[in-house]
Amino acid sequence: MTTTTPHPPARAGRREWTALGVLMLPLLLVSMDVSVLYFAIPAISADLEPSATEQLWIFDVYGFVLAGLLMTMGSLGDRIGRRRLLLIGAAAFGAASLLAAYANSAETLIAGRALLGIGGATLMPSTMALVRTMFTDPGQRAKAIGLWSGVMTAGIALGSVLSGVLVEHFWWGSVFLVNLPAMVMLLVLGPFLLPESRNPHPGRFDWLSVPLSMAAVLPVIYGLKELASQGWNVRYALAVSAGLLFAALFVQRQRTAVSPLISPELFRRPGFSPAMALNLVAAFGMMGSAYFTTQYIQSVLDKSPLEAALWSLLPSVPIGLAAPVSAQLVQRGVPRAHVVGGGFALTACGYVLLALTKTDSLWLLLAACAVLACGVVIVMSLVVDLAMSAAPVEKAGAASSLMETGTEFGGALSMAFLGSIGTAVYRHEIPASAPAAAQETLGGALAVAGRMPGRAGDALATAAREAFTSGMHAAAVTGTVLMAVAAAAAVVTLRRGRAQENAGRADQLSSSGV
C-alpha cells in the first residue's frame, strides 16, 4: 500500500495582497454606485428636469441591469478570462461614468446608468473569481474574502455620504467622475498584478440562456421592489410570477444544454447550495433593516439627508473587524457552522435592539445597526468563502455570479416582505381621521403636516412618526424570529454538510487504497 502526501497550497505573497488592494477599488465603486445618487438627485432634477418616470429609471436602471447580467458575465469571464473581462468592464465603467457625468438630458443619464450597470456586472464576479484563483491557501482565502465582503458592505453606506459631500462642493456630475481614477489605476496595474485565469474547456457559449436569465431575474427584482415601495398591485405580482416562470425555463435549459451558462454540477458540490441559501438569508437580514433605519433617521429624527448619511457611517466602523475575526475563529478550530450560526444570532440581536428603539433613540438605533451589520458580514464572509472553496476553479466566475444574484434576490425579497409588514402596521396605527396621503406613508404624512397650521400639524407628525416606529417594531420582531431560525438552520445544515464531505473524502481515500 502506498501513500501520497498532497502538496500544501501555495501561500500568497506581497504581489497577491497588493493585487487584492487594486481589486477592492472597483468593488468599492460598484457598491457605492447603488446609493451614490441619494443626494445628487435634487440637483439632477433641477438641471435635467426629468419626469417622475425618468427619475425612477435614473435611480433603478443601474441595479436592474447589474442584477440581470451577473450570471451572464460570470460565465463569460470563465470562458474568455476573468482578468480580461475585468479590464474590459473597467474601461466600460469609466466610459459610462464620463457619459453620465456630462449627460445633458434625462435619457442620456439613464443610458449612462444602464452602461454603468453592464460594467458593474462584469466587475463584481470577476473580482471574486480572481480572489479565488489568487488565494489558494484556505486561511488566506478566508481573510481575502472577508475583506471583499466588508468593502462591498461599506461601499453602500459610503456612496450616499460621498454624493452629499461632492454635490455640496461641486456639480452633480462629480459623483460619477470619482470613478475614473480607480478605473485608470486598475487598467494600468491590472495587467501586471492580476493573473489570468479561465476555464480551459468551457464549451460553446449558450446564447439562449442569456435572455432567459435576464427574464428570470429582472421581473422578480422589479416586482418585489415595487411591492415594497408602492404596496400591493396586480401588475407587480404578475411581474414576479412571470419572472418565476422564466426562472423555471432557465433551470430546465441549464439541465439540458450541452454547455450551460450555469453548470448544475455546482449545486452538487458539498456546501455550495447551503452557502448560497444562507447568503440569500443574510442579504434579507441586511436590507430589511436598512429599509427602515434610513427612513427613521431622516423622517422620525428629522435629520437632513447629509446628517442622516453621516450618522449612518458610524455603524460601518465595526464592520471592518467582523469578517477578519470570524475567519480567525474558524482557523483556530471553531466549527464554521457555529460561527455562521453565531453571526445569524448576532443579526437577531440587532433586530431585538431595533424593536426596542423609540421615536427618539438615535444611539440605540445606531447600536442596532452596528450589531446587525456585524452579524451579516460574519455570515456572508464565511458562506461566500465556503461556496467559492466548493466551486471548481474553472467555474469560479459562475459561482461568484450566483452568490451575488442571490444577494440581489434576498435584498429585494426582504424589502417586499418586511416593508409590507411595516406598512400594514403604519396604516393600522395612523389615525383614521388623517388625510389620505398621510395614511399611505410617513413621508406623505410629514408633507401634509407641514401644510397644516399649529398644533394640528404637530399632532399629525407625531402620530405618523409613532405609527412608523410601531411598524418598524413589527418588522424587527419578524426579523428576529427569522434570523433565530436561520441560526439554528445554519448550524444543522453546515454540520451535516461537513459530515457528508468528510465521509466522501474517506470513501475516496479508501477506494484509492490510501
CORMOWO-V433190 format. One record per backbone hydrogen bond with DSSP energy under -1.0 kcal/mol. NH is the residue of the N-H (numbers start at 1). CO is the residue of the C=O. E is the energy in kcal/mol with one decimal. If there is no record, write none. Layout:
nh->(NH;NH)
co->(CO;CO)
e->(E;E)
This chain:
nh->(17;18;19;20;21;22;23;24;27;28;29;30;31;32;33;34;35;38;41;44;45;46;47;48;49;55;56;57;58;59;60;61;64;65;66;67;68;69;73;74;75;76;77;78;80;81;82;85;86;87;88;89;90;91;92;93;94;95;96;97;98;99;100;101;102;103;109;110;111;112;113;114;115;116;117;118;119;120;121;122;123;124;127;128;129;130;131;132;133;134;135;141;142;143;144;145;146;147;148;149;150;151;152;153;154;155;156;158;159;162;163;164;165;166;167;168;169;170;174;175;176;177;178;179;180;183;184;185;186;187;188;189;190;193;194;199;207;210;212;213;214;215;216;217;218;221;222;223;224;225;226;227;228;229;230;231;237;238;239;240;241;242;243;244;245;246;247;248;249;250;251;252;253;254;255;256;257;266;268;269;272;275;276;277;278;279;280;281;282;283;284;285;286;287;288;289;290;291;293;294;296;297;298;299;300;301;303;308;309;310;311;312;314;316;317;321;322;325;326;327;328;329;330;331;332;333;334;339;340;341;342;343;344;345;346;347;348;349;350;351;352;353;354;355;361;365;366;367;368;369;370;371;372;373;374;375;376;377;378;379;380;381;382;383;384;385;386;387;388;389;390;391;395;396;399;400;401;402;403;404;405;406;407;408;409;410;411;412;413;414;415;416;417;418;420;421;422;423;424;425;426;427;428;429;430;434;439;441;445;446;447;448;449;450;451;456;458;459;460;461;462;463;464;465;466;467;468;469;470;471;472;473;474;475;476;477;478;479;480;481;482;483;484;485;486;487;488;489;490;491;492;493;494;495;496;497;498;499;500;501;502;503;504;505;506;507;508;509;510;511;512;513;514)
co->(13;14;15;16;17;18;19;20;23;24;25;26;27;28;29;31;32;35;37;40;41;42;43;44;45;51;52;53;54;55;56;57;60;61;62;63;64;65;69;70;71;72;73;74;76;77;197;81;82;83;84;85;86;87;88;89;90;91;92;93;94;95;96;97;98;100;105;106;107;108;109;110;111;112;113;114;115;116;117;118;119;120;123;124;125;126;127;128;129;130;131;137;138;139;140;141;142;143;144;145;146;147;148;149;150;151;152;154;155;158;159;160;161;162;163;164;165;166;171;172;173;173;174;176;177;179;180;181;182;183;184;185;186;189;190;78;205;207;208;209;210;211;212;213;214;217;218;219;220;221;222;223;224;225;226;227;233;234;235;236;237;238;239;240;241;242;243;244;245;246;247;248;249;250;251;252;253;263;265;266;269;271;272;273;274;275;276;277;278;279;280;281;282;283;284;285;286;287;289;290;292;293;294;295;296;296;297;304;305;306;307;308;311;313;314;318;318;321;322;323;324;325;326;327;328;330;329;335;336;337;338;339;340;341;342;343;344;345;346;347;348;349;350;351;358;361;362;363;364;365;366;367;368;369;370;371;372;373;374;375;376;377;378;379;380;381;382;383;384;385;386;387;392;393;395;396;397;398;399;400;401;402;403;404;405;406;407;408;409;410;411;412;413;414;416;417;418;419;420;421;422;423;424;425;426;431;435;437;441;442;443;444;445;446;448;453;454;455;456;457;458;459;460;461;462;463;464;465;466;467;468;469;470;471;472;473;474;475;476;477;478;479;480;481;482;483;484;485;486;487;488;489;490;491;492;493;494;495;496;497;498;499;500;501;502;503;504;505;506;507;508;510;509)
e->(-2.0;-2.4;-2.4;-2.1;-1.8;-1.8;-2.3;-1.8;-1.5;-2.7;-2.1;-2.7;-2.2;-2.2;-2.0;-1.0;-1.5;-1.6;-1.7;-2.3;-2.8;-2.1;-1.8;-3.3;-1.4;-2.5;-1.8;-2.0;-2.3;-1.8;-2.9;-2.4;-2.3;-2.5;-2.4;-2.5;-2.4;-1.6;-2.8;-2.6;-2.0;-2.3;-2.4;-1.4;-2.9;-1.8;-2.4;-2.3;-2.5;-2.5;-2.4;-2.8;-2.3;-2.2;-2.4;-2.9;-2.4;-2.4;-2.7;-1.9;-1.9;-2.2;-2.6;-2.5;-1.9;-1.1;-2.0;-2.5;-2.2;-2.5;-2.6;-2.3;-2.4;-2.2;-1.8;-1.9;-2.6;-2.9;-2.1;-1.1;-1.8;-2.3;-2.5;-1.7;-2.4;-2.3;-2.0;-2.1;-1.6;-2.5;-2.0;-2.9;-2.2;-1.8;-2.6;-2.8;-2.1;-2.3;-2.2;-2.6;-2.3;-2.5;-2.1;-2.1;-2.6;-2.2;-1.0;-2.5;-2.1;-2.8;-2.2;-1.9;-2.3;-2.7;-2.6;-1.5;-1.2;-3.3;-2.2;-1.5;-1.5;-1.5;-1.3;-1.7;-1.5;-2.0;-2.7;-2.4;-2.3;-2.4;-2.0;-3.0;-2.4;-2.4;-2.5;-4.0;-1.3;-1.1;-1.3;-2.6;-2.1;-2.6;-1.4;-2.1;-2.4;-2.5;-2.8;-2.7;-2.5;-2.2;-2.4;-2.3;-1.8;-1.9;-3.4;-1.1;-2.1;-2.6;-1.7;-2.1;-2.3;-2.8;-2.3;-2.3;-2.0;-2.3;-2.1;-2.0;-1.8;-2.7;-2.6;-2.2;-2.2;-2.2;-1.7;-1.2;-2.4;-1.7;-1.2;-1.1;-1.7;-1.9;-2.4;-2.4;-2.7;-2.2;-1.9;-1.9;-2.3;-2.2;-1.9;-2.1;-2.0;-2.5;-1.8;-1.0;-1.8;-1.9;-2.7;-1.7;-2.6;-2.3;-1.6;-3.2;-1.1;-2.3;-1.3;-3.0;-2.2;-2.4;-2.6;-2.0;-1.1;-1.4;-1.6;-1.2;-1.1;-2.1;-2.2;-2.4;-2.3;-2.2;-1.9;-2.2;-1.6;-1.6;-2.2;-1.9;-2.8;-2.3;-2.3;-2.1;-2.2;-2.2;-2.4;-2.1;-2.4;-2.1;-2.0;-1.9;-1.9;-2.3;-1.9;-2.1;-1.1;-2.1;-2.5;-2.2;-2.4;-2.5;-2.3;-2.6;-2.6;-2.7;-2.3;-2.0;-2.2;-2.6;-2.3;-2.1;-3.1;-2.7;-1.6;-2.7;-2.5;-1.6;-2.0;-2.6;-2.8;-2.1;-2.0;-2.0;-1.9;-1.7;-2.3;-2.5;-2.3;-1.9;-1.9;-2.2;-2.3;-2.3;-1.6;-1.8;-2.3;-2.7;-2.2;-2.2;-2.8;-2.1;-2.2;-2.0;-2.7;-2.3;-1.3;-1.7;-2.5;-2.5;-2.5;-2.2;-2.4;-2.5;-1.4;-2.4;-2.4;-1.8;-1.2;-1.2;-2.0;-2.6;-2.0;-2.2;-2.8;-1.9;-1.1;-1.1;-1.6;-2.8;-2.1;-2.4;-2.5;-2.4;-2.6;-2.4;-2.3;-2.3;-2.6;-2.2;-2.1;-2.1;-2.4;-2.3;-2.1;-2.2;-2.6;-2.5;-2.0;-2.7;-2.5;-2.1;-2.4;-2.6;-2.2;-2.4;-2.4;-2.1;-1.8;-2.7;-2.7;-1.9;-2.2;-3.0;-2.6;-1.9;-2.2;-2.6;-2.3;-2.2;-2.4;-2.4;-2.4;-2.2;-2.4;-2.1;-2.2;-2.2;-2.1;-2.5;-2.4;-2.7;-1.6;-1.1;-2.3)
